[in-house]
């Protein structure tokens, strides 16, 4: 597929627009952090996560020639927890792949992958063994992989958690006979979350550059579909 065909494709245009919007949310969140508005910054970071999820849904449709219709939008793009989970799963795989290719523990990671793919270990064992190596490695991509896998563990227990935290970061409410406010968010809660997603979106935007400037290769689709590696 040539560059012109990509630019004329609605799915591809949605991918680019959502990714750029995610990047803008991160920039705006940084300004709010600088102004000590931590709750509202947190909300914008969650918006960025959702836009990343939306961008990859669109990119999947682009690669598979799936038409985005009203039913698809209703089921996927307007479902906040699904966009959040999609975003975490896809980015976890992309960061994991990058870590795997560059890690000094590559042989050990490969052995774990082989065991899991051959059903010699179950998913919790696979996850724990990967986390063990990531903590031992301590490189940038190993640390990002660890953070993302641990976030997915939280999602498995309660998939609405990020959505509800975003609401807490946006609105004043009453909980347990107590006024709760976005002002209750503190820097120590928001700053690590911001740094992880700022780094991830910077990395993710390289995919945009690569896809925009090169012909589409089927290996891109294979890499996209590997997000099911993480549950």
N, C-alpha and C positions, 0 to 999 in steps of 0.2 A: 504494500500500500504506500503510495507516494505522499509527499508532504501536503499537497493540495487536497487530496481526498480526506486526509485527517482533519484538516482545518474546516472542511465542509460538513463533518460528521457531528451531529448534535450530541451524541454521547461523549465524544472527545472534547467538545467545547465545554460540556458540563464538568468533566474531569478537571480541565484547566481552571475554570472559574471557581470551583469549590476549593481546589488546592490553594489558589491565590487568596481566596477569602480566609482560609485557615491561617495563612501566613500573616494576613492583616490583623486577625484576631490576636495572634501572639504579640505582634508589635504593640497593639492597643493595650493588651494585658500588662506589658512591661511598663507602659506609662502609668497605669493605675497602681502598679506595685511601687513605682517611684513616688507616687502621691499617697502611699500608705492606704490605698483603698483595696485591701486584700480580698475581701469577699467578692467584689465585682470583678476583680482580676481573675479569680478562680472561675467565675461563671464564663468569662470569655475564653479561658483555656478549654473548658468543656465544649463550648461552641466550636473551637478549633478542632477538637478531637472528632466531633460529629461531622464537620466538613471534610476532614480527611477520610472518614468512613464513606461519606457520600461520593467523594472523588474516586475511590476505588470501586464502588458499586458501578459508577459510570464507566470506568475503565474496563471493568469486566464485560459490560455490555458492548463496549466498543470492540474488544477483541473477539467476542463471540457473535457479533452482529445481532445482538438481542435488541429489540425495539423497546425503548422506555415509554410505556403507556401509563394511563392514569392508575390502573390497578397495581402496576409495579411500584409507582411512586407511593401509593397509599400503603403498600405492604412494607416497603423498605426505606424509602427516603424520608417518610414522615414518622417513622418509628424511632424515637430518640435512643432507647436502650440498644436497639439493633444496630444503629449506626455507630454507637460507642463501642460495642463488642466487635463489630466488623473492623473498625479502625484499629483496635488493640490487636486482634488476631493477625491482620495483614502486616502491620508494622512489626509485630513481634517476629514474624517469619522473615521479613526483609532484614531486620537487624541481626537476627540469628544467623542468616545466610552470610552476611558480611563478617560477623564474628567468626563463624566457622572457617571461612576461607583464609582469614588472616591470623587465626589463633595458633600459638605454639602448642596447644593441646588438641590440635586438629584430629590426630589419630584416635585419641580417646573419645572425642565427640562423635567421630565416624562410627566407632564401635558401638556406642550407645544407640545411634540412629539405626544401625543394622539390626541390633537386637529388638528394637521397637518395631521396625518394619517387618521382621520375621515373627512377631508376636511372642518373642522369648521373654519380654518384660511388658507389663501393662503401662497405661499412661501415667499414673502417679509415680511409678518407679522411674519411667523415662524422665519425667519432669524433675524429680528429686536429684537424679544423677546429673542432669544438665545443669541444674542450679549449683550443685556441688562443684562442678568444674568452673562455672562462671565466677563463683566466689573465690576460687583459687587463682584464676587468671587475673582478675581485677583490671583488665584493660577497659577502655572506654566502651567498646561494643559489648563486652562481657557484662559490664555493670548495667548498661541499658537493657540487655536481654533479661538479666535478673529482675530489674524493676518491672518490666512488662509482664513477665511470667507471673510474678507475685500479684500484679494487678488483675490478671486473668483468674487467678485463684479467688480473689474477692468477688469477681463477677460470677463465678460458678456458684458461690454461696448465695449471692443476692444480686441479680442482674440490674436492679433498679438503683443500685447504690450511687452511681455517678450522677444519674438524673436527679435524685433527691438532694444530693449535695449541691448540685447546681441551683436548685430552687432555694435551698438555704442560703446560698451565696448571693441571691438576687432579691429576696423578699423578706420583709419583717413578718414574723408569725408568732403564735402562741403555742408553746409546747410544754406540757407538764406544769401548767399554770405559771409559765415564765415567758417573758418577751425574748424572742430570739431575733437577731439582726445580722445582716452581712458584716457589720462592724465587729462581730465576734470572731471572725476569721483572723488568724495571726500570720505573720510573715513566715514563721517556721513551718506552717502547714502548706502555704501556697508556694513559696520560693523553690523548694526541690521539685515540685510538680511542674512549675513553669520551666525550670532549667531542662528537665528531661524532654518536654515537648518542644521547646525551642530548638534543641539539638536535633530532635527527630524530624521536625518539619524542614530544617535546613538540609538534612540528609535526603528527605523525601522529595524535596524540590529538585534534587539532582536527577531523579527519575523523570521528572517533567522535561528537563534539559535533554536527557538521553533519548527519550521517546520523540521529542519535538525535532531533534536534529538528525535522527537516524531512521531508517526503515524499520517497520514493526517486524519483530522476529517471534516465531512461535514459542521460543524459550521464555519470553516475557510472560505469556499466558501460563506456561507451566509453573513459573515462579509464583504468579498470582494465586494459582489454585492450591499451592502448598500451605496456605494459611490453615488448612484443616489439620496440619501437624500439631497445632496447639489448640486445646479444647477449652 
